[in-house]
Amino acid sequence: MVEALYQLADMQRPAKVSELEGLTRGVFADFTKLKYWDLIKTIPDSEKWEVTDKGKEFLFHEGEIEKYRFIFNNTIQPTPEGMKNPLIKVTNISHEFISRQIVRRHSYPVGQEKQKTFF
């Protein structure tokens, strides 16, 4: 899901989930769950999403989120008693899943100026 969050942030505008490239079915289906960590939010009266300030902090390695969220009836529930729920940073997540498309988008030939992007 972090790959999708990177893509949405890189677009620098609200977008529909269907506009994100190369997502697996699971990531596509789970993307909107990022709202429970306040990493993304919907644009009222549209099907578009945007990255929140907290989401940007997380991507820039400045913020932490709880590893797990417990949801019942679309409402965040407290962590069950006795269960550990560590805080994680984006650096704690394996980046093996980040697609070649993202790498290509942020690569540029030696000697050329890097294009301005979110990163």
C-alpha positions, 0 to 999 in steps of 0.5 A: 500500500505504501507504493500506492501512497507514493504514487498518489503523493507524486501526482501532486493532485487528488486522484481516483484509485484507478489512476494509480499504476501497476497496483495488485488487486490486493493493494487496489482493494486495500488502498482506501484503508489508509484513511484509518491511519489518516494518511489519505482523505477523500475529496468531498463529492468525488471519488478522488483521494489525496495524501494528508499532511500526516501521510506526507510526513510518513513518506518523508520519514518524519512521522510514525504510525501504529502498525495495526488498526482495529476497525468495527463498523467503519470506526477505529477501535482501541488496541485490544488489551495485552496486544502490542501495537508498535509505531512504525516508520516508512523505513521499517517497511520492505521496499522490495515491492516498489515497482520499476515504474516508480524507480524509472519515474524518479531516475534521470540520466547523468548530467541532466537536471532532475525533474521536480517531483514530490520526492 
